[in-house]
Amino acid sequence: MQRIRLHQADLPESAALQSYVIHDYLVAARWRRDLTLRPDESLDAAIDAFLHAHAGQPVARALRRDWLTSLAQRRRWDWFLPRSVDVNDPVLICDRLEAKGLAAAALLRWIVPQKPPAECADVFAWLRQQGFLTASLAEGRTRAALSADTPRLAREFAADVPLGRRAALLQWSDLLDSPRSALNVLATHPALAVEPEALATGFDKLSRSEPAFALDLLPRLLAREGLAPTLQDRLKRSAALGAAYDRDPRAMTAFDELPQAAVDSQVQEWRARAALWKGDYARALAWMEQMPPSLSATPRWRYWHARAVAATTGDDAAAPLFAEIAGLRDFYGYLAADRLKQPYNMNVRPSALDAAAQTALSSQPGLIRAHELFDSDMTEDAISEWTAVLDGADAALKVQAALLASRWGWYAQAITTLAQSGEFDDVTLRYPRPYLDAVSDAGKLAQLPQDWILAVMRQESLFRKDAVSRADARGVMQLVPSTASAIARRWHLSSPGRDGLFDPAIAVPLGAAYLRELLDRYGEQLAVSLAAYNAGPAAVVRWLPPKSMDADVWIENIPYNETRGYVQHILEHIVAFASVRGAEVPRLEILLSKVEPATPPL
């Protein structure tokens, strides 16, 4: 594969290579390379025959996409059209529209509120020439882009809207793109017209980006004449939620002023969180008692209900409520057990190995290919083969497949497949300990428990050394290359470059060093440091409380759902990793010291 990536000449193949179980992937990779270098009819014929012979198989997917793209670029419509009937790739769809000149289908693609592929340009130009792009369609397309919160794209689309109908759309775009200035104009000039949806969505965006300013601006916006009651409620709701996300002391008053019609599940949760942040447990309890069962029955709100009862009525009244969830193997179950001074119930139930099922699975050609592809660091192809075999399998078979993947060292797939089976009590299978040499070295370097490093690794990448996020965070510890290079300089480690982060021996010490830096910055506060690892130190500085606060309250009020869950899950993982190695499990009440303000109060 390396020779193919470097566009080097192919070497003669041995009989052993030709009989290798994933030889077809090598063939497909060569043809994908050749499509970029010298596509011709003989190559087309060879690929066509290969695709027919491997129809529906994972090995054919990328080759088929690249071949159809090449055929379209070469305008080989006689080959392209009959072989692309079922495509769902937007680029290939546009190629089909160009080939067939289908106006109705082309219009359906044109109105999609997304940046159109370059391949659609000729098709859309033809629609315009034929007069199919009416003012009404252009306006609908622009409104769809605005509803999708893509204001810059909406401005591009608005060029097709007549001038008389364009102004309101551009105003809406400004409200999304620059909500502070656009809303200030509307507050200053109450007679200036604005569409209700534009006002509501722009204010919602301001409430998230600048919640304090939004709350200050709200009375001026509500004073505009002719504002429908439902629109007023939407604005009040956005302002109250923004204040709660920002931990603004005015949040509870803002929630009090909301009419019942504006109270949904998001409001119900965040007004309870706002009361917890303020330490008003009586109000938190009253609001929690108004939650529907879909919320109140969850471990989260059962725990906080018990906490509020303890604060308002006493520990004896709360004890039975804590006892109801203290046996759960999760964040809130552990917190409840701490309150009762009870041991954690890990509920461990190892999965039984079925020898016959293991033999049957191991002999499946698709899983044999998946194993070889995984060992060859072709993980995405391995996942495709794995999925093709196990899609539709029952829970019992997926448990056996998870055991098989774990035996191969494919821990991410083992954990994922086990979760798909609905089996969560095999804690040992769910919590492997890979890369132990790197973890050991990193623990010594950063003076961190190995379980903490493994817990971060599991949450960040599920142990996938090839993981890449949308933000270009890489490797098992999900570090952005620039951050990793800076850490390496501070710790006098070798610079990882971009691809070095895919090597756990390099990535794990760097990730551990970064966590150590965060712990040092935040006075060994684990919850705060984990939140900073996920959301960044700049966000965490905004979230620190004005005075010392219980860590469970602080975690509950983290405004990013992802970060709140991230911190809670890593704490669960730390407990589980200690359990599977037979150590005494750490208590959350010990791990979670009080969260302190950024600077001591005067």
HELIX and SHEET records of a PDB file:
HELIX    1   1 GLN A    2  ARG A    5  1                                   4    
HELIX    2   2 ALA A   15  GLN A   18  1                                   4    
HELIX    3   3 HIS A   23  LEU A   37  1                                  15    
HELIX    4   4 GLU A   41  ALA A   53  1                                  13    
HELIX    5   5 PRO A   58  GLN A   73  1                                  16    
HELIX    6   6 TRP A   77  ARG A   83  1                                   7    
HELIX    7   7 PRO A   90  LYS A  100  1                                  11    
HELIX    8   8 ALA A  103  TRP A  110  1                                   8    
HELIX    9   9 ALA A  118  CYS A  120  5                                   3    
HELIX   10  10 ALA A  121  GLN A  129  1                                   9    
HELIX   11  11 ALA A  135  SER A  147  1                                  13    
HELIX   12  12 PRO A  151  ALA A  158  1                                   8    
HELIX   13  13 LEU A  163  ASP A  177  1                                  15    
HELIX   14  14 PRO A  179  THR A  188  1                                  10    
HELIX   15  15 PRO A  196  SER A  209  1                                  14    
HELIX   16  16 PRO A  211  LEU A  222  1                                  12    
HELIX   17  17 PRO A  229  TYR A  245  1                                  17    
HELIX   18  18 ALA A  251  ASP A  256  1                                   6    
HELIX   19  19 GLN A  260  ALA A  262  5                                   3    
HELIX   20  20 SER A  265  LYS A  278  1                                  14    
HELIX   21  21 TYR A  281  MET A  288  1                                   8    
HELIX   22  22 PRO A  293  SER A  296  1                                   4    
HELIX   23  23 PRO A  299  THR A  312  1                                  14    
HELIX   24  24 ASP A  315  ILE A  325  1                                  11    
HELIX   25  25 PHE A  331  LEU A  340  1                                  10    
HELIX   26  26 ALA A  355  SER A  362  1                                   8    
HELIX   27  27 PRO A  365  ASP A  375  1                                  11    
HELIX   28  28 THR A  379  LEU A  390  1                                  12    
HELIX   29  29 ALA A  395  TRP A  408  1                                  14    
HELIX   30  30 TYR A  411  GLN A  420  1                                  10    
HELIX   31  31 VAL A  427  ARG A  430  1                                   4    
HELIX   32  32 LEU A  436  ALA A  446  1                                  11    
HELIX   33  33 GLN A  450  SER A  461  1                                  12    
HELIX   34  34 PRO A  481  ARG A  490  1                                  10    
HELIX   35  35 ASP A  499  PHE A  502  5                                   4    
HELIX   36  36 PRO A  504  ARG A  521  1                                  18    
HELIX   37  37 LEU A  526  ALA A  535  1                                  10    
HELIX   38  38 PRO A  537  TRP A  543  1                                   7    
HELIX   39  39 ALA A  551  GLU A  556  1                                   6    
HELIX   40  40 ASN A  561  VAL A  580  1                                  20    
HELIX   41  41 LEU A  588  LEU A  591  1                                   4    
END                                                                             
